[in-house]
Amino acid sequence: MRKNSKKVISAVLCTSMCASMFSGVVANAESGATIEVAYNLTTEDFSVFEQITKDFTAETGINVTIYNGGDDYESAMKTRMSSGDLPDMWTTHGWSLIRYSEYMMNLNDQDWVANIDSGLKDVITNDDGELFILPITQAVVAIMYNKDVLEAAGVDATQIRTWEDFDAACAAVKEKTDAAPIEICLGDGYDSYSLEVIWPTLLTNPDLADNYAEALQDGSFDWDANGKEGMQMLANWYEAGYMNEDYVSCKKDDICKALANNEGAFTLYSTEMIPSVLAYNENANIGILPAPAKDENAASYFGTGEGNFSCFGIWKDTEYADECKQFLEYLARPEVAVKIVQIDGGIPALTTIELDETDKAAYTTNAFKEAQTQFDEDLTYDNFFDREYLPSGMWSVMADSVSTLLADGDPEGSMDEAIMMVADNYNDLMGN
């Protein structure tokens, strides 16, 4: 009897201890807290984020459902904003301030804010000091280049400080190698990036004598009078024979392959393309060049912004604010955040994230740090040009205008039409 009594007492104590250990999880689960997170990654790496949410639920008892809008994510989010039916949390794909901030919770009292990269933090903080997202990666608009091609052409990338220097480098590549000096394509919306890189250096960087930042933002900018220079640069590169011969038909993957295989020297894009280049050739020798300045008195430029699949904010009217903040704290843990960096391929936005050299984002991160060191004291940073200075809806217009300029092989003859396309859409979207 005594033995049996001990067994009963032991079982009761064990049950009591287990209940105590898991009381927090049970309490959360029974509270009915299920947060909806809108996420826009559609590749096979989606399963990594899905597992992260499951691990979070196992630890906290807070359930997470994922709304994946896929290719229709942006328009779906606009619909949900207009209806007032927003998810508890969502990825902002670059628009935390300009598009989403009025719907989002100010998060600058969170502990992880102190760990945000200082260059990015200024870009994602508004004039009132409010910050609305946890950024795990950042993207950088710049010029990617093949170091081996430039070496064969006798070009030192660190000496490219102005667009005039860039033109001279392209001429050297054309003369001394078989590579195309500039890789561009009119498919996949890729060609928007050429203007995304060029326009800030001519129109909005703070050290420009003629600065049109305010005019662009208030809708008074005159594209016909002041907006042709960027298009003219593209026209000049075409006329000089600097562009790849298949620029009309090729796609983004073709550009990545050309850079990987020493068939192209430069391409104007985002650093997010580097993992794709390395997928074609893991030994490719790729560097990052900031956009050159208009003249020697100005600084080179990096456009920095939120990574597409890795920046999370909270709806200001959510019923589950505490649970959402808890999820952000979880995502900000270095051991969790690094998993998102690995699938996103972007540059870490939190200083606490440490990358192994085998991570696909490590190469890009190291290349960016190298460029920052090479151009130290000669750099200016700003948000992506289209996000900061153009109305929403201009991204596709930028691509279409470059196609209009170049597709028929007569950029000088198409110049006015290309500029008019930009001006008309800009004025319509600004309500002019």
Sequence and secondary structure as in RCSB ss.txt:
>XXXX:A:sequence
MRKNSKKVISAVLCTSMCASMFSGVVANAESGATIEVAYNLTTEDFSVFEQITKDFTAETGINVTIYNGGDDYES
AMKTRMSSGDLPDMWTTHGWSLIRYSEYMMNLNDQDWVANIDSGLKDVITNDDGELFILPITQAVVAIMYNKDVL
EAAGVDATQIRTWEDFDAACAAVKEKTDAAPIEICLGDGYDSYSLEVIWPTLLTNPDLADNYAEALQDGSFDWDA
NGKEGMQMLANWYEAGYMNEDYVSCKKDDICKALANNEGAFTLYSTEMIPSVLAYNENANIGILPAPAKDENAAS
YFGTGEGNFSCFGIWKDTEYADECKQFLEYLARPEVAVKIVQIDGGIPALTTIELDETDKAAYTTNAFKEAQTQF
DEDLTYDNFFDREYLPSGMWSVMADSVSTLLADGDPEGSMDEAIMMVADNYNDLMGN
>XXXX:A:secstr
 HHHHHHHHHHHHHHHHHHHHTHHHHHHHHTT EEEEEE   STTHHHHHHHHHHHHHHH  EEEEEE GGGHHH
HHHHHHHHT   SEEE TT TTTTSGGGB   TTSGGGGGB HHHHHHTB TTS B  EESEEEEEEEEEEHHHH
HHHT  GGG  BHHHHHHHHHHHHHH SSEEE   SSTTTTHHHHHHHHHHHHT TT SS  HHHHHHT   HHH
HSHHHHHHHHHHHHTT B TTTTT  HHHHHHHHHTTSEEEEEEEGGGHHHHHHH TT  EEEE B BSSTTS E
EEEEEE TTSEEEEBTT S HHHHHHHHHHHHSHHHHHHHHHHH  EESBTT    TTSHHHHHHHHHHHHHHHT
TTSEEEES HHHHHS TT HHHHHHHHHHHHTTS HHHHHHHHHHHHHHHHHHHHT 
